[in-house]
Amino acid sequence: MSQPKPFAPTIRSPKRVRSKNNLPSANSKHSKGFMSFQKAVLLVLMIIISLLLFAINKVSTEWKTISTNPTWQHTFKLDEDHPSHPDHPDHPDNFDHDHDHTSAAIPHSQLPLSPPSASLSTLNCPTQMDPSAAAAVKEMVYWEDIDSDSQWTSSYKTASPKYVTFEADQGGWNNIRMAMETILVFAAVTGRTLVLPPPKSMYLLNKDKENKGNNKLAFSDFFHLEDIAEELKGVDIITMEEFLKTEALNNGGLNEIDDDTGSTKLPVPLPNDLTDWSNTYDLKPLNEYLRKVGYVKKMETTKDFFVIPEDPQKSSLEDMEYLLDQDVFDGEAKQNFENKVKHSYVNNPTSTSADPKERMREFYAGRKTMHVYDSVFQNAKVIHFPVDHKGGFRMLTHFYCAIFCEDWRTDLWTKRFVRDHVRYIDEIYCVAAKVIEKLRKKSLANNPNGGGAFDSLHVRRGDFQYKITRVTEEVLYENTKEHLTPGSTVFVGTDEFDKSYWKTMKEHYDVYFLDDFKTEIAGMNPNYYGMLDQLITTKGKNFYGTFFSTFTGYINRMRGYFDDRGDELIGSVKDGTIKSWYIAPTDKKDEMAQYMPIRPPFYPREFPVAWRDIDADVHDEN
């Protein structure tokens, strides 16, 4: 008897449906007199019982693991942190933000590498769900499949592979995601293979109390990384085990590299010749090894940035000096940015196709050091990004703030790449669609003329270190009432579990939280609850978030993606602004309602350059 396979997205052809001829069928006739009538009846009864058991099992397991079994799945194609925390403890499992729900779901990193699933331009949801899979696509999909993007390859790509390795950030999930995005984009634009770190416990993602294995997570548990490598010609992604088996144990291993000159030294032995670190809690020996064999460039994200020259043969610092406008880069960079540059770009963005020097004027944001991807970088077999808070090694920034591509078309490719491919796995989107559908029904019942729209909030409290954002319930109401309609339906994503805090809001609005939708989220790994909150709040018509929170930041970026698609329930203004506001501090309230250039420290918010007009060159081609 076949069982539904666990949800684990990879590549498959659009539709494959099991033939009815594969199912057992009863034959009531005797075969040449050798089967008695009694045996025939018994056989029929056994088959009926088996089919009944199969049906019961299917119903009972349908939402315990959202299956990609093609028997009950359709593929639809669209034509067209938890939140931030800078100080991570040595043992993440000591932290416990309790939730009412548990799950026996299996982490995707522990599933087979190649079960059937959809391509990244689709969203696969079970047919037996409300809303339908087609409705979920219409509700949730902001990405698209652009053929020219899938064929793009970096001019730096070499016949012999070169690599980027990294250590996962030690903060909350959205800090981890943000750093991973930046390093993934760096690997793609430099033509290098990205090596994923082994699974590990992540800060605050330890919510499954029944199945502790669900708390040791890899990036493939959240993103379609195997699919990305298959879908895009210019992107290569492998596991740490594959990398170590290929490079550390063959041809004499990897040599130590001098971080000042890029010259190589003697080979470095792999600790214990261990290639599979997935079951090892202490990754320190592996990280120390990678820091020796990888070229490490100190990167202070508020002061430094990378420049990727268009031509690998013209990639020295001297070749790129023309980008530096001496009227701006005159030794007082930050002051000049504040006084001469920043304000000239407020509600006045640079064209996405402007010449490199013009784009650099807006991009550089008062920083003093640019790291050019020169011959030293290019010659390194391995480039490594460590995490060392005290040493100043931390990629706590957005990819579009850290990397400047001299070629404007490559710059836009990176932004579409992240929008269209670096997204959460289908399971999270499908369950979010179920909750949103239920919310829209509640909204219609509450206001039949409202079109099913709801508003949303992200209220970060918990362990959040920015006390200025932790307002009282009365201040929360006063600071959000301007754009919330009295009596309207409001969904709240929050880590504040004291329901008495919401008394004032409930007096004025029809308020819902994720735990009001137990049926819709049943069977989901509770470590995905934060991502669910993000996707649901993203679809609010009006949204209030928490400044400094990278959790809120990602919501706003996804709202920007929807806005660029013309989502009628969010609004579309096409200038990079969105219907989002901040609860506190009050001087940041209207930040998202106007175009603002990027500025340090970068991470407290997302910037419209990430989504504004990023399809410009695609439209030109069409």
N, C-alpha and C positions, 0 to 999 in steps of 0.2 A: 504493500500500500504506500503510495507516494505521499510525501509530506511537503507543505509549502516551504520554500527556501527562505532563509533570513534575508531581509532587505540589504542589498549590497551592490550599489550601482557601479557598473562598468559598461563597456560598449556592447551593443547588440544591434541587429537589424530591426527596423521599425516594428514589424508585427510578425509574431510567430505564435500561432494558436494550435493547441494540441487537437489532432483529428479525433473525431468521435470514434473512429475505428480502433483507436488505441485502448478504448475502454472495454472491459470484459463484457460479453453478452451471453445470455443463456440460450441454449438450443434445446427445445423441448422434445425433439425427435430422438428415437433410439438409433444407434449406429450399428447396422447389420445384426441387430438382435443381441448385441453383447452388453447392452446396458438395460437394466430392468427399469420398469416404471418408477419404482420406489427410489432407485438411485438418482434418476433424473429429477424427481421432486426434491430430494435432499440437496442436489447440486444447485437447483434454482434458489432454494431457501438460503443456502450458504452465500450465494452471490448477492441476494437481496440484503442480507444482514451486513455483508461487507460494504455494500454501497451506502447503507444507512450509517454505519460507523464512520465511513469516509466523510459523509456530509456533516455529521455532528462535529467531527474533529476540525473540519474546515471552518465552520461557523465559530467554534470556540477559540480558534487560534488566529482568526482573521486580523485582529488588531493587536495581538501580542507582539507580532513582528509583521511589519508592513511588507508584504511579499512582492518580489519582482517576477514571480512565476508567470510566464507568458500565457498560461491558461486563463488567468483572470486579470490581465493587465492590458491596457491600451496605451499607445504612444501617440501623443498629440504634438504637432509642430506649429509654432507661431510664425506666420509668414513675416510678417513685418520684421560689559566684562563681567565669569560674569564680569561686571564693570572694572574700571581702572583701579589699580593699586600698585604703588611702586616698590613696596617692601614685601618680599616673599619670604616666608619662614622656611626653615630647613626641611620641615616635614609637613607637607600640605594636608595630610590626612587628619592633622590635629584640628583643622577648621571644619566646622559643621554648621551649615545654614539649613536647618531642617525644613522639610516640605512634606505635605501629606501623602505624596504619591511615591511609589517605588516601581521598579521595572526589572524584568528578567531579560531585557533585550541584550544582544551580543554586540560588543564594540565592532565597528567595521574593520578595524585593524586586525581582528582575530578571525575574520571570515576569509574564505578562499579568494585569491586575487582576481579570478576571471569568471565569476558568475554572470548571467545575462543581465543587462540593464539598458538604459536609454542613453542616447548621445546627449551632449550638454545643451543642445538647442531645444530640448524637450523637457517636459515635466511628467513623470510617471506616477500616477496615483491609482489605487485600487478602484475597480469599477463599482464595487459595492460600498460607495461612500457618499455622503451628503456634504458638500455639493458633489456633482459628478466630476470626473477627471477633467472633462472639457471646461467646466466652470472654474475649476481650480487653476487651470492654465490661464484663463482670462483674468482671474483675480490676482494671481501671484507672479506671472512671468514678466520680467522687464528685460531679459537678455535675448539675444538673437544669434543666429549662426551666420557669420559673414565669411564667405568662401575665401576672399582675398586675405583676410586675417589668418585663416587656418593655414595658408600657404606661406606666410611671411617667415623669413629666417634672418637672423642677425648676420651682418657682414663679418662679425668676429668669430663665427663658428668655424671650427677646425676639424680636419678629418680624424685626428686623434682626440678623443674626448678630454675636456678639462672640466673641473668641478667647482661647485660652491657648496660648502658645508656650513652648518650653523647650529647654535644652541638655542633652544626655545626660550623665549623671554620668561622671567620668573614672576611676572605680575599676574593680573587677572586675565580672563580669556580674551578680552578684546585688545589688550596689550599684546598678547601672544599672537593673535590673528594679524594685528597691524604690522608687527615686525616680520612675520612670515610673508605677508604680501610684498613688503619692500624687498626682501631677500629673493623671493621668487621672481619678481620683476627684474632685479639686478641680474640674476642668472640668465633670464630670457634675453635681455638686450645685449648681453656680452657673449651669447652663444654657448653658455656653459650648462652642464648637467647639474640640476639641483639634487642634492642628497638629503633625504629626510632624516631627521634624528629619530632614534628609537622611541617607542611609546613610553610615556611616563605619567606620573600623577601631576595634575595641573591644579593650580590654586583655585579653590572653591568648587572645582568639578569633582566632588567626591560624594555625590548625593545619593548614590544607589547603595542602600544599607543591606539589601538582601543579596545582591550579586556584586561583590567587591571587584570582580574582574572588569566590570563596566566603568570603574574609576581610573583605570590605567589606559590612557587614551593616546592615539596618534592623530596626526593631521588628517589622515584618510578617514577618520571617524566623523569628520565634519565637512570635508570638501571632496569633490570628485577628482582627486589628484591623478589616479591611474587613467581616468578618462581624458584628462587634459593632455597628458603625454601622448595618448593615442590620437586625439583629435587634431592637435596642432603640430605641424611639421617642425616648427622652430623651437619647441619646448620639450626638454627631456627631464624626466624625474625618475629617480631610483631610490631604493631603500638603502639604509646604512649597511645592512648585511651584504647587499649586492656590491656596493662600493668597496667594502673591505675585502671581500673575496676576490674582486677583480684587481684592485690596486695595491692593497696592503700585503697580500700573501703571494703575489706574482712578481717576477722580474726584479727580485731583490727588495721589493717593498717601496715605501715612500721615503724621500729624504727630508731632513729638517731644512727649513728655509729661513734665511735671514730677513727679518721684517723691515730692516732699514734699506738693504740693497737688493733684495729679491734673489740673491745667490743661494745655491743649494749647498748643504753640508752632508754629513754622513747619514745613512739610512737610520730610521727610527723603528725599533721593533714594536709590533702591535701588542698591547698588553695581553699576555696569556694566549696570543694567537686567537683571541675571541672575536668572531665575526657577528654572532647573533647576541645583541645586547638587550633584546626585547624583554627578557626575564630578569634583568639586572637592575636593582634599585639604585645603586650608586653609579652614576655615569661620569663621575669625576675623572677616573683614569682614561676613559675614552675622550673626554673633552680636552684633557691635557695633551693627549696624543695628537688630536686634531689641531690644537694650537701650535704644535711644533711643526707638523708637516704642511700646514696651511699658511698662506701669506695673510698676515693680519694687519690691517690698517686701522689705527684708532680713529673712531668716528664719533665726534660730539655732535649730536643731531641738531642742536640749537645753533651751532656755530659752523658746521661743515656741510658739504653736499658733494655728490658725485656728478661729473660731467662725462657723458658718453659721446665721443666725437663721431661724426658721420662716417669719416674715412679712416680706417685702421692705419693707413700709411701717414696720416696727418693727425697724430693723436698725442703729441707731446704737450707739456704745459705751455711752451712757447707758441705752439699752434693755436691754443685756445685763449691766449691772452687778449685777443681782439674782443672777446665777450665782455671784458671788464671795462665798464664805462668809468673812466678816471674821475669824472665829476661826482660819481657815487662812491667808488672804491678808492677813497683817498685817506685811509687810515682811521676814519671815524665812521665805519660802515653803518653801524646800527643807528647812530644819530642821524646820519644822512638819509637812511631809509625812512625814519619817522618824519623828518622834516621836508624832504624833497620828493620822495617817491611814493610812499604808501598811500597818502591821501589822494594823490592824483589818479589812483586806480580804483578808488571806491566808486562803485556803480559805473566804472569805465574800464572794463577788462580789455586786455590786449587780445588782438585777434589770434586765434589758434594757429593760423598759418603765417604769422608775422616772422620777420627774419630773426635769427637766433639772438642777436644783440638786444632787440626789442623785447623778446620773450624773457631774456635773462634779467632785464631791468626789473620786471615784476617778480620774477622767480626768486632772486637771490635773498630777499627779505632780511637784509642787514647782516648777513653772515660774512665771515672773513676768509674762509679757506675752502677752495674747491679742489677735490681730488679727481684728477683726470685719469681716465682709463687708458693709461699709457703703456709702453712696452714692458715695464716691470710687472704691472698687473697682468698683461696679456701672456707673458711668458710663464707665469706661475701655474703649475699643474693644478694646485688646489688653492682657492681663496676661502678663508674661514672667518665667520662672524661669531665672535664669542659673546658671552653675557657676563659682565663684571661691573656691578654698580659702582663699587669703590674705585675701580680703575677707569671708569668713564666709558666702558664699552657697553652700549645698549642702543638698539635700533628702535627707540621709542619715537617714531615719526611715521607719517604717511608716505607711501611710495612716491607720490607725485610731489612731495616736498623734498625728498631725499635725492631724487635722480632727475637730472636735466639732460635731455637728449637734444643734441645739436640739430638733428633732423626732425622737423615738426611732425612729419607723418609717423615716425617711430614713436614720438611722444604720444600722439593720439592712439596709436596701436596699444601702447601699454595701458591706457585708461579703458579702452574697450576690452582688452584682454581680462582685466580684473572684473569689469562689469559683467561680461558675457560668460566667463568661465570660472572665476574664483568665487563661487557661491556655495551656500550650504547644500547638503545632500537633499534629495527629493523628499525623503521621509519627513523632514522638518517642515518643508513648504506645504506638503499635503495635509499634515495635521494642522498647521496654521490656517490653511484654507477652510478646514472644517470649523475651527473656532470662529473665524471671521464670518462665515456663512451664518452661524448661530447668532453672532453679534448683530448682523444686519437684520435678521428676523426680529430680534428684540428691539432694535431701533425702529423698525417699521411698526411694530406693535405699540411702541411708545409714541411715535410720531408718524402717522400714515403718509404724511406729505413730505417726509424728509429723505425719501429715496434710499433708505437703508444706511445712510451715512452715520458714522460715529466719530467722536473725537478721541484723542489718546494722550496719555501722560507717561513719561518715565521719571519716576521719583527715586533718586538714589540716596539712601540713608546708610543703614547697616554699618560697615566698617570704613565708610568713605572718609578720607582724611581732610577734605575741603569743607571745613565747618560752616563756611559762609553759605553753602548751598543747603544746609540742613535746617529748613525753616519750620516754624510751627504750623499746625493745621490751619489756623486762621490766616496766616501769611500766605500759605499755599493757595487758599481760595482767593484772596485778594489779588495775588500776582498772576492768576490764570483766568479770571472771570472775563477779561476784556474780549477774548476770542472764543469763549465757550458759551453756548446758548443755554440759558436756564432750562432745566428739565431734560436736557439732551442726554443721549447715551454716551458714556465715557468709559474707555478701557484703560486700566492702569497697569503698567509694568513696574514692579517695585521689589525691593528687598526689605521693605518695611512690613513685617507680618503682624504687627499690633493693629488689629482692625479698629480699635477705638480711635486711632489717629485719623481715620477717614470720616469721622462723624460729620464734620462740617461740609465736606464735599458731598456726602450722601444726602444731606439736607437740600442740596441744590441740583444734583444730577443723578441720573440712573447709572450707578457706578458698578463696574465688573472687574474682576481679577482673573488670572489664569486658573486658580483653583475653583472658580465657579463653573468650569467646563471639564469636570472630571470624566464624563463619558467620552468627550471628544479626544482627550489626551491619554486615555487609558492605554497601558501597555508600552508607553514611550519611556525610553531611558531618561530618568529625571535630570541627567546632566545636560539634556537638550532644552530644558525649560527656559533658560535664559535666552536661547536663540529663538524659541517660540515667542517670547515676550517681544523680542526685537521685530520679528516679522509682522506680528499683529499690530503693534503700535505704529509700525511704518505706514499702515493703510488708514490711519486716522485722517479725517479731513483736515482738522487742525491739530497740531501737536505741540505740546510743551515738554521740554526735556531739561536735563541737568547739565549745566556748564561744567567743564573739566572732565566729564565722564566720557570715556571712549565708547561706552555702551550706547549712550545717546548719540555720539558722533556717527556711529555706523548706521543708526536709524535714519539720521538726516541724509547720509550719503545715498542710502537706498531710496529715500523719498525723492532725492534729486534724480535718481535713475528713472523712477516712475514719472516724475514731472516731465522729464525729457521725452517720455513716451506719450504724454498727453493724457494722463489718468484723470478722468473727469471728476473723481471723488476727492482728489488731492488738489487739483488745479494745475494749470500749465501756463507759465509765463515766459519760458524759453530764455530767460536772462540769467539763469543760475540761482535765482532766489526761490524759496519755497515757503509754504505756510507752516513755518516752525518758529517757536519762540523759546526763550529760556526762563525758567522759574526764578532763578537767582544766580548771581547777583543782578540787580535791576539794571545796571549799566550795560549788561550783556543781552538784555531781553530781546532786542530787535536785530541781533547780529545776522541771523539767517534771512531776514527780510530785505537785505541789501547785498549787492555783490561786494565781497571783501577779498583782497589779495591774501595769499598765504603770509603768515607771520609767526615768529617763534612765540611760545615753545611748541607750536604746531599741534601737539596731541590733544589739547582740550576740546577741540572742535574739528569738524571737517569743513573743507572749503569748496566753493562751487566750481573751481577749475577742474575738479575731479569728474564732473559730469556735464558741464556746459559746452555744448557744440562739439562734442568729441567724435561725432560721426561726420565732421565736415569734409574730410577727404573721401569718405565712402560716398557721400552725396555727390561730390564732384565727379566721381567715376561713373555714377549712374546718370 
